Amino acid sequence: MSYLTRVYQKIEAKENLVAWVLILPAALIMVAVVGYPIVSNIWLSLHDVSLMNPFERPFVGLANYLDFFADPTFWASVGRTAYFTVVSVSLELILGIAIAMLINMKLKGWKFLRAVIIIPWAVPTVVNGIMWKWIYNADYGALNGLLQSLGLIDKYQAWLADPWTAMNLVILADIWHVTPLVVLIISAALAALPDSLYEAAVIDGATSWQSFWRITLPLLRPAILVTLVLRTVEAFRVFDIIYVITGGGPANGTQVISYLAYLESFSYLNLGRGAALSFIVSAFILVLAIVYYKVLYTEDVA
């Protein structure tokens, strides 16, 4: 080994030591803030912990998880969560791409549209939920007033009294609130696309639809992947907007899996079952993220 090689190795070792010293405080903070609660929650999920009798914490292993998998209420909440996630994310993605394309065309008024589209997303989720709850109100809601003035209904309707209708109205409120985020992500991706590709497509005689399907959509795949993962994670663990608008009702018609975890932990006071359910939610989200990655991610668009 030459002298210069030994010198380079010593310099590299010192640089690595400095890097670890600089990273260590942040790593310790992450372990304390993130790592410890996760490990503690896992340990909690393996015990039968109830605030009705907090001093008795028998170890039950995977019993909390297995109880949920055998519970029809759990699977019903999973079905509602899947429906909420698929419908809301699909419509948000379609509307987001459409609005982003409209803004990218730079038609008259596109700057105003780009400015106001962010307003719904800027509204806090709880405020958004309260606003839509007022809109859906059976006695003085704006939805009833609008439909009656248009002659579409002859009397005010209790929109949130039917489970199916309530779920779809909650989805509508979520779409209004989150679509601007999708618009921002897709608009940023569209702005980076080279104009030369579209000019070549026009020369080759491609229609607008062909350019969109064969150029725009494939190049938007990374942005769509990011959007799908972000929105799926948020939609699958939705809680706040349902808590505000319907409270899981009527007849548990909007009781999604995160709301069930809330009930287990804070209404039924079964902390062990609530912790187990929270990890089941995380497992579902991880599986969905992996599926999106496998389907949409390719080396040529990475």
N, C-alpha and C positions, 0 to 999 in steps of 0.2 A: 504493500500500500504506500503510495507516494505521500510526500509531505503535504502537497496541496489538497489531496483527497482527505487527509485527516483534518486539515484546517476547515474545509468545507463541511465535513461531518460535524465538527464542533460548533460551527456557526449555525448549522441547521438544527442541532440539538438545543442550542440556546434559544433560537427563534421558536421552536416548538414549546419550550418551557415557558417562554413569555406568553405565547398564545394560550396555553392552558391556564396560566395565572390570570389572564384577562377574562377568560371564559368562565372560570370557576365561580365567581360571585353570581353571575347570571344563572349558571346551572344550579347552584344551591337554592336560589330563589324559585326557580322553576320546580325543583323537587319539593320544596316546601309548599308552594302555592298549588301545584297541579298533582304532583306525584303522590304526596301523602294523602290528600283527600280521595284519590282514586283507589289506592290500596286500602284505605280505611273503609271505603264504601263497599269494596269487594268483600272484605272481612265481615262487614255488617250484613251483607246479603246472604251469608252462610249461617246466620243465626236467626232465631225467632225472637225478634226484639219488638216489644210493644210498650208504648208510653203509659199504658194502663198499669203495667207492672215492670218498670224500667230496670229493676235490680236483678231480674231473672232473664238471662240471655242464653238459653240452651243452644248448643251447636246442632244444626239440622242439615248441614251439608248442602246438597242441591235440591232439597225439598221445596224451597220457595220457588225455584225455577220450574220444577216438575209440576207443582200445583197449578201454576199459570198455564202450562201447556195442556193441562187436562180441564181447564176452566172455559166453558163456552163464552162467558162474558169477556174473557181476554181475547179470544179469537174474533168475537164480534167487534171489539174495539180495533183490532188489527185490520179487519175488513174496512171499517170506516176510515181509518188512517190511510190505508192504501187508496181508497176512493178519493179522499181529499187530496192526497199527494199527486196522483195521476192526473186528475182533472185540473187542479189549480196550476201545476207546473206545466202541463201541456198547453193550456190556454195562455198562460203568461209567456211562454216561449213563442207561440205563434203570434200573439199580439205584439210582443216585444220586437220580433224580427220585422213584422209589417210596419210598425211605427218607425223603427230605426231606418228601414229602407226609405220610407217617406221623407224622413229628415235628410237622409243622405242624397236624395234627389234634388234638394235645395230649391224646392218650389217656393212660390210666393208665401211668405209668412213662416218659413221653416225655422227662422231664428226665434220667433215668438213661441212656436211649438216646442223647440228644444229647451226654452227657458221654463215654460209652465209645466212640462211633463214631469219635472222633478218634484213638484209640490206634493202629490200624494205620498211619495216615498219619504218626504221630510216630516210628514205627520207621524207622531209616535203611535205605536201599535195600539196602545190602550185608548188613546184619543180617537183613533180610527174606528175601533170597535164600538166605543160609546156613540160616535156619530152615526154609524150604520144601524145601531140598535134603535136610535131615535127615528131614523128613516123607515125602519121596518115596524115601528110601533103600531099596534092595532087601533089605537084611539086617535092619535094625532100625527102619525107618520107621513113623511113627504111622499113615500111610494104610493100609499093609498090615495093621497090627495091628487097626485099626478095621474094615476090610472083612472080615477073617477072623473077628473076633468076632461080626460080624453074619451070618456064613455066606454072604457074597456071593462070596468066593473061598476055595479050599481050600488054597492055598499062596501064599507071598509072590511078588510080581511085581516085575520090574525095569522100573519105570514109565518111566524115562528112557532105556531101550535102544531104543525105537522113535521115529523122527523125528517122526511125526505126533502121537503121544501126548506126547512131550516138549514140543513147541511149545505144545500146548493146556494142559499143566500149568504152563508158564511164564506163559502168559496168565492162568491162574487165580491164580497168585501175584501178578501185577501188578494184577489186579482187586481182590484183597483189600487190597492196599497203597494204591491210589489212589482207590478209590470214596469214602472219606471226604472227599477234597478236593471232589469233585463235590457231595456232600451239603452241604458248607458253602456253596458258591457258590449252589446252588439254594435252600437254606434262607433265605439272606439275601435273595434275590429274592422268595421267597414271603412273607416277613415284610413286605415293602413293598407288597404288593398290597392295594388297598382292599376292605374287607368289603362296602361298599355294592353293588358289582357282583354279588356272590354273593347278597346279599339280594334284589336285583332279579331275578336269575335264578330264585330259588326262587318268587318271586311269579308269574313268568311260567310256572312249571310245568316248568322245566328239570330234568333228572335230574343226578345227580352226574357221570356220564360226559360229559354235554353241557356242564356247567359247566367240567369239566377241559379238554375238547377246544376249546371256543369262547372261554373266558375265560383259564384258567390258562396253557395252553400258548402261546397267542399273546403273552401278557404276559411269559412267561419267555424269549421269543426272544433278547433281548440277553444274558441270562445263559447261555443254551445256546450262543450264538455264542462267548462268551468261553471257556466250558468246552471246546468243540470245538477251538478254535484252540490253547489251552494244552495239552490232552491230545494232540492230533494231533502237535504239535511234539515233545512228550516221547516219545510212543510211536514216532514214525517214527525217532527217533534213539536208540532204546533200546539200551543196551549193558550196563550194570552188572549187571542182574538175570540176563541171559543168560550173561554171563561167569562169574557165581558159580554158577548152577545147572547149566548144561550145558556151558559153554565152547564154544558153537557147535555141539556135536554133538547126537546121534550122527550120523555120516555127513553132517556139515554141515547137519543137518536144522533147526537153529535159528540158522544163520549169517545174521543180518540184515545190512543194508548198513553199519551203523555198526561191527559186528564185523569185517566185511570190511575197512573202512578201518583198523581197529586192526591187523589182520594185515598189511596192506600196509605200514604205517608202522613197526611195532615187531617184527614177526616176520620179514617178508621184507626189512625195512630199505629199502624203496622210498619215500622221503619225497615225491618228486614225485608218484607215483601216489596216495599217501595223501592229499596235499593236494588233488589233483584230485577224488578221491572225496568228500572232505568238502564241497567246493563243489557237487557233484552232489546230495548229501543236502540241502544248503541250498536248492537250486533246487526240488527236489521239495516241500519244506516250504512254500516261498513260493507255489508253484502251489496247493497244498491250502488255504492260508490265504485266497488270493484267491477260490477256489471257494466256501468257506464264507461269505465276506463277501458275494459276489454272491447267494448263495442265501438267506441268512438275514437280511441287513441290509436294512432299509427305513427310510425317513425317519420314518414314523409311530411307530417303536419305538426310534429312535436316542436 
